Amino acid sequence: MWWHSLLGSASAGNVAWIVFGFIGQIMFTMRFITQWLASEKAKRTVVPLSFWIYSILGSVVLSIYAIYRRDPVFILGQLPSVFIYLRNISLERKNNLKTAAGEYKSMDS
């Protein structure tokens, strides 16, 4: 089978970690798909909240996988981005609250 040549003589535990890593990669890829679909629907570039959620989930899973693999390049590439994605969600939430407050004030006028 094709996966046998890919995985070689990996133990069941190693196969489970590889599957875990693939799940992280799929989540990370989903962020681009959701962003693309949202932009197509709006007919302009849109970065929906789901983009940041998938970014966080994918990066966390891939960071755990990288730590398991003890791959410092992979760890450095994934782990810090989790904090950037969380910050982007925080900024977007603050912006939405300000916008909602501004709309509420204009309704009172």
Backbone as a chain_set.jsonl record, in Angstrom:
{"seq": "MWWHSLLGSASAGNVAWIVFGFIGQIMFTMRFITQWLASEKAKRTVVPLSFWIYSILGSVVLSIYAIYRRDPVFILGQLPSVFIYLRNISLERKNNLKTAAGEYKSMDS", "coords": {"N": [[0.833, -1.186, 0.0], [0.335, 2.352, -0.493], [0.65, 3.998, 1.75], [2.278, 2.519, 3.39], [4.827, 2.675, 2.266], [5.184, 5.345, 2.671], [5.054, 5.661, 5.464], [6.766, 3.747, 6.347], [8.245, 1.582, 8.678], [6.809, 2.483, 10.875], [5.706, 2.742, 14.243], [2.555, 2.061, 15.897], [2.025, 4.146, 17.649], [3.596, 6.215, 16.563], [2.342, 6.473, 14.09], [-0.124, 7.427, 14.933], [0.666, 9.964, 15.86], [1.503, 11.084, 13.456], [-0.924, 11.145, 12.048], [-2.231, 12.957, 13.737], [-0.643, 15.225, 13.235], [-1.293, 15.614, 10.52], [-4.003, 16.258, 10.797], [-3.778, 18.733, 12.064], [-2.548, 20.129, 9.96], [-4.592, 20.053, 8.06], [-6.552, 21.598, 9.374], [-5.191, 24.018, 9.416], [-5.035, 24.54, 6.687], [-7.736, 24.866, 6.14], [-8.266, 27.449, 6.899], [-7.491, 29.083, 4.792], [-9.266, 28.244, 2.841], [-11.774, 28.964, 3.946], [-11.432, 31.731, 4.05], [-11.125, 32.361, 1.349], [-13.648, 31.512, 0.307], [-15.382, 33.225, 1.738], [-14.525, 35.682, 0.74], [-15.125, 35.412, -1.982], [-17.904, 35.259, -1.848], [-18.526, 37.81, -0.832], [-17.469, 39.351, -2.807], [-15.178, 40.809, -2.495], [-12.085, 41.26, -0.705], [-12.089, 39.485, 2.236], [-11.609, 38.767, 5.648], [-12.674, 36.454, 7.572], [-13.819, 35.685, 10.964], [-13.588, 32.951, 11.321], [-11.296, 32.333, 9.889], [-9.225, 33.14, 11.605], [-9.77, 31.497, 13.789], [-9.404, 28.894, 12.703], [-6.714, 29.259, 12.105], [-5.552, 29.48, 14.667], [-6.275, 26.969, 15.82], [-5.06, 25.167, 13.985], [-2.354, 25.969, 14.206], [-1.834, 25.474, 16.929], [-2.186, 22.666, 17.096], [-0.254, 21.856, 15.204], [1.998, 22.929, 16.454], [2.136, 21.398, 18.797], [2.622, 18.934, 17.606], [5.098, 19.52, 16.418], [6.651, 19.949, 18.694], [6.553, 17.385, 19.781], [7.995, 16.082, 17.757], [10.365, 17.275, 18.174], [11.408, 19.381, 16.68], [13.064, 22.155, 16.138], [12.935, 24.185, 14.189], [10.399, 23.951, 13.064], [8.865, 24.294, 15.388], [9.51, 26.969, 16.073], [8.457, 28.174, 13.844], [5.698, 27.791, 14.106], [4.625, 28.051, 16.809], [4.897, 30.817, 17.88], [3.078, 32.164, 16.241], [0.527, 31.575, 17.133], [-0.014, 33.385, 19.192], [-0.078, 35.763, 17.769], [-2.332, 35.347, 16.16], [-4.296, 35.195, 18.154], [-4.127, 37.813, 19.086], [-5.006, 39.211, 16.82], [-7.699, 38.407, 16.76], [-8.535, 39.614, 19.138], [-8.138, 42.345, 18.517], [-9.98, 42.599, 16.408], [-12.356, 42.051, 17.734], [-12.463, 44.222, 19.546], [-12.674, 46.296, 17.688], [-15.158, 45.674, 16.534], [-16.803, 46.043, 18.76], [-16.47, 48.793, 19.191], [-17.544, 49.766, 16.813], [-20.184, 48.848, 17.03], [-20.945, 50.293, 19.313], [-20.76, 52.883, 18.325], [-22.755, 52.836, 16.364], [-24.938, 52.456, 18.003], [-24.936, 54.864, 19.446], [-25.467, 56.66, 17.373], [-28.066, 55.999, 16.798], [-29.42, 56.94, 18.972], [-29.335, 59.629, 18.624]], "CA": [[0.0, 0.0, 0.0], [1.093, 3.591, -0.617], [0.998, 4.566, 3.053], [3.362, 1.729, 3.97], [6.082, 3.265, 1.812], [5.262, 6.675, 3.269], [5.268, 5.56, 6.905], [7.815, 2.782, 6.639], [7.93, 0.654, 9.771], [6.415, 3.312, 12.016], [4.872, 2.088, 15.246], [1.189, 2.581, 15.978], [2.105, 5.456, 18.31], [4.106, 7.187, 15.597], [1.292, 6.689, 13.098], [-1.111, 8.304, 15.578], [1.223, 11.319, 15.851], [1.479, 11.557, 12.064], [-2.323, 11.492, 11.785], [-2.445, 14.194, 14.499], [-0.006, 16.289, 12.456], [-2.104, 15.855, 9.318], [-5.213, 16.965, 11.228], [-3.363, 20.132, 12.232], [-2.318, 20.719, 8.641], [-5.916, 20.238, 7.437], [-7.166, 22.771, 10.012], [-4.464, 25.203, 8.962], [-5.451, 24.752, 5.3], [-9.132, 25.32, 6.136], [-8.326, 28.9, 7.056], [-7.42, 29.677, 3.464], [-10.5, 27.913, 2.129], [-12.856, 29.805, 4.466], [-11.164, 33.108, 3.637], [-11.408, 32.434, -0.083], [-15.093, 31.433, 0.104], [-15.989, 34.463, 2.249], [-14.188, 36.758, -0.197], [-15.908, 35.193, -3.203], [-19.296, 35.604, -1.539], [-18.62, 39.264, -0.657], [-16.887, 39.985, -4.001], [-14.073, 41.643, -2.033], [-11.265, 40.518, 0.238], [-12.678, 39.401, 3.569], [-10.937, 37.843, 6.56], [-13.679, 36.15, 8.592], [-13.356, 35.187, 12.252], [-13.227, 31.536, 11.17], [-9.902, 32.289, 9.429], [-8.365, 33.22, 12.78], [-10.023, 30.299, 14.598], [-8.66, 27.798, 12.064], [-5.296, 29.558, 12.253], [-5.167, 29.117, 16.031], [-6.38, 25.518, 15.993], [-4.012, 24.531, 13.199], [-1.038, 26.274, 14.778], [-1.689, 24.774, 18.213], [-1.975, 21.241, 16.816], [1.048, 21.706, 14.56], [3.025, 23.213, 17.461], [2.244, 20.195, 19.63], [3.287, 17.936, 16.765], [6.507, 19.925, 16.265], [7.307, 19.69, 19.98], [6.735, 15.93, 19.834], [9.061, 15.737, 16.814], [11.564, 17.997, 18.622], [11.892, 20.083, 15.494], [13.101, 23.56, 16.541], [12.53, 25.058, 13.078], [8.945, 23.833, 12.993], [8.337, 24.916, 16.611], [9.662, 28.413, 15.931], [7.573, 28.614, 12.768], [4.288, 27.667, 14.444], [4.2, 28.45, 18.146], [4.659, 32.259, 18.085], [1.94, 32.65, 15.454], [-0.693, 31.421, 17.931], [-0.23, 34.641, 19.915], [-0.447, 36.767, 16.768], [-3.72, 35.082, 15.787], [-5.122, 35.613, 19.287], [-4.136, 39.286, 19.09], [-5.876, 39.656, 15.734], [-9.081, 38.229, 17.212], [-8.764, 40.65, 20.136], [-8.285, 43.621, 17.801], [-11.239, 42.571, 15.66], [-13.449, 42.148, 18.709], [-12.5, 45.615, 20.011], [-13.178, 47.096, 16.586], [-16.591, 45.406, 16.418], [-17.471, 46.685, 19.896], [-16.476, 50.237, 18.921], [-18.496, 50.001, 15.718], [-21.52, 48.66, 17.583], [-21.208, 51.416, 20.208], [-20.979, 54.047, 17.466], [-24.074, 52.685, 15.748], [-25.913, 52.631, 19.076], [-24.989, 56.297, 19.739], [-26.125, 57.37, 16.278], [-29.494, 55.701, 16.873], [-29.947, 57.773, 20.054], [-29.325, 61.042, 18.238]], "C": [[0.882, 1.255, 0.0], [1.515, 4.148, 0.737], [2.117, 3.787, 3.734], [4.72, 2.294, 3.54], [6.284, 4.658, 2.406], [5.65, 6.598, 4.746], [6.387, 4.592, 7.28], [7.381, 1.823, 7.728], [7.554, 1.418, 11.036], [5.516, 2.523, 12.957], [3.483, 2.719, 15.241], [1.176, 3.96, 16.639], [2.597, 6.538, 17.37], [3.076, 7.491, 14.519], [0.228, 7.616, 13.663], [-0.614, 9.752, 15.584], [1.222, 11.904, 14.436], [0.064, 11.952, 11.667], [-2.673, 12.799, 12.492], [-1.854, 15.39, 13.745], [-0.784, 16.631, 11.201], [-3.394, 16.594, 9.662], [-4.902, 18.446, 11.435], [-3.163, 20.82, 10.899], [-3.633, 20.963, 7.917], [-6.605, 21.454, 8.037], [-6.503, 24.054, 9.528], [-4.86, 25.543, 7.524], [-6.873, 25.288, 5.219], [-9.244, 26.831, 6.275], [-8.295, 29.587, 5.698], [-8.699, 29.419, 2.668], [-11.647, 28.792, 2.617], [-12.665, 31.265, 4.062], [-11.501, 33.301, 2.166], [-12.912, 32.431, -0.335], [-15.797, 32.698, 0.589], [-15.722, 35.624, 1.301], [-14.97, 36.622, -1.496], [-17.358, 35.611, -2.988], [-19.478, 37.114, -1.459], [-18.137, 40.036, -1.883], [-15.841, 41.041, -3.636], [-13.267, 40.81, -1.042], [-11.853, 40.625, 1.634], [-11.844, 38.417, 4.392], [-11.923, 37.558, 7.693], [-13.049, 35.643, 9.884], [-12.904, 33.733, 12.143], [-11.793, 31.368, 10.662], [-8.964, 32.261, 10.63], [-8.543, 32.009, 13.681], [-9.27, 29.105, 14.021], [-7.156, 28.013, 12.183], [-4.793, 29.128, 13.624], [-5.174, 27.601, 16.208], [-5.265, 24.789, 15.239], [-2.636, 24.748, 13.788], [-0.806, 25.563, 16.103], [-1.395, 23.295, 17.967], [-0.604, 21.022, 16.174], [2.196, 22.007, 15.522], [3.237, 22.011, 18.375], [2.981, 19.099, 18.862], [4.781, 18.254, 16.621], [7.289, 19.691, 17.55], [7.554, 18.192, 20.133], [7.9, 15.496, 18.95], [10.405, 16.355, 17.207], [12.243, 18.699, 17.453], [11.895, 21.583, 15.794], [12.68, 24.521, 15.435], [11.011, 25.095, 12.987], [8.292, 24.496, 14.208], [8.381, 26.437, 16.483], [8.745, 28.97, 14.839], [6.109, 28.627, 13.15], [3.887, 28.317, 15.76], [3.981, 29.958, 18.321], [3.427, 32.789, 17.341], [0.626, 32.518, 16.209], [-1.013, 32.737, 18.633], [-0.625, 35.774, 18.967], [-1.909, 36.588, 16.364], [-4.672, 35.481, 16.91], [-5.223, 37.135, 19.353], [-5.043, 39.822, 17.986], [-7.352, 39.498, 16.085], [-9.44, 39.305, 18.226], [-8.983, 42.015, 19.479], [-9.608, 43.689, 17.045], [-12.43, 42.708, 16.596], [-13.588, 43.578, 19.223], [-13.079, 46.523, 18.928], [-14.691, 46.91, 16.429], [-17.367, 46.054, 17.549], [-17.556, 48.198, 19.699], [-17.494, 50.576, 17.843], [-19.923, 49.886, 16.226], [-21.888, 49.818, 18.511], [-21.486, 52.682, 19.405], [-22.347, 54.005, 16.797], [-25.165, 52.912, 16.78], [-26.074, 54.111, 19.399], [-25.72, 57.046, 18.631], [-27.619, 57.101, 16.267], [-30.163, 56.577, 17.928], [-30.098, 59.229, 19.625], [-30.606, 61.468, 17.58]], "O": [[2.031, 1.217, 0.44], [2.605, 4.705, 0.869], [2.832, 4.34, 4.57], [5.647, 2.381, 4.346], [7.416, 5.095, 2.617], [6.477, 7.379, 5.217], [6.891, 4.62, 8.403], [6.264, 1.308, 7.697], [7.942, 1.033, 12.139], [4.676, 1.736, 12.52], [3.271, 3.779, 14.652], [0.411, 4.838, 16.239], [2.078, 7.654, 17.376], [2.949, 8.636, 14.083], [-0.27, 8.494, 12.958], [-1.395, 10.671, 15.338], [0.965, 13.094, 14.255], [-0.133, 12.981, 11.02], [-3.34, 13.657, 11.912], [-2.491, 16.437, 13.632], [-0.922, 17.803, 10.853], [-3.832, 17.46, 8.905], [-5.678, 19.31, 11.025], [-3.564, 21.97, 10.725], [-3.779, 21.974, 7.23], [-7.181, 22.261, 7.307], [-7.175, 25.051, 9.263], [-5.004, 26.718, 7.186], [-7.187, 26.077, 4.329], [-10.218, 27.426, 5.815], [-9.002, 30.571, 5.485], [-9.154, 30.278, 1.913], [-12.413, 29.312, 1.807], [-13.638, 31.957, 3.764], [-12.103, 34.308, 1.792], [-13.408, 33.254, -1.105], [-16.708, 33.192, -0.075], [-16.6, 36.459, 1.082], [-15.428, 37.622, -2.049], [-17.962, 36.245, -3.853], [-20.469, 37.646, -1.959], [-18.369, 41.24, -1.988], [-15.642, 42.021, -4.354], [-13.731, 39.763, -0.592], [-12.083, 41.721, 2.144], [-11.43, 37.37, 3.896], [-12.005, 38.319, 8.657], [-11.892, 35.224, 9.899], [-11.945, 33.329, 12.8], [-11.144, 30.369, 10.97], [-8.027, 31.465, 10.678], [-7.576, 31.537, 14.278], [-8.581, 28.388, 14.747], [-6.404, 27.052, 12.343], [-3.744, 28.494, 13.74], [-4.2, 27.02, 16.685], [-4.609, 23.905, 15.79], [-1.836, 23.816, 13.864], [0.303, 25.099, 16.371], [-0.469, 22.736, 18.554], [0.123, 20.106, 16.557], [3.262, 21.4, 15.414], [4.371, 21.65, 18.689], [3.853, 18.423, 19.407], [5.621, 17.358, 16.695], [8.449, 19.283, 17.51], [8.631, 17.776, 20.562], [8.699, 14.645, 19.341], [11.447, 16.008, 16.65], [13.457, 18.625, 17.263], [10.847, 22.225, 15.716], [12.117, 25.577, 15.727], [10.417, 26.165, 12.848], [7.279, 25.183, 14.071], [7.389, 27.113, 16.756], [8.311, 30.119, 14.919], [5.337, 29.399, 12.58], [2.907, 29.059, 15.811], [2.951, 30.348, 18.871], [2.809, 33.761, 17.777], [-0.305, 33.279, 15.948], [-2.17, 33.155, 18.663], [-1.418, 36.642, 19.33], [-2.643, 37.568, 16.24], [-5.737, 36.041, 16.651], [-6.289, 37.678, 19.643], [-5.772, 40.79, 18.203], [-8.166, 40.358, 15.748], [-10.541, 39.854, 18.177], [-9.903, 42.747, 19.844], [-10.276, 44.723, 17.046], [-13.398, 43.402, 16.284], [-14.701, 44.094, 19.328], [-13.879, 47.412, 19.218], [-15.419, 47.88, 16.217], [-18.468, 46.562, 17.335], [-18.579, 48.814, 19.999], [-18.222, 51.563, 17.955], [-20.774, 50.715, 15.903], [-23.03, 50.277, 18.494], [-22.359, 53.469, 19.772], [-23.017, 55.031, 16.681], [-26.204, 53.496, 16.469], [-27.192, 54.583, 19.604], [-26.5, 57.958, 18.905], [-28.376, 57.927, 15.759], [-31.338, 56.92, 17.797], [-30.895, 59.972, 20.197], [-30.748, 62.63, 17.2]]}, "num_chains": 1, "name": "protein.A"}
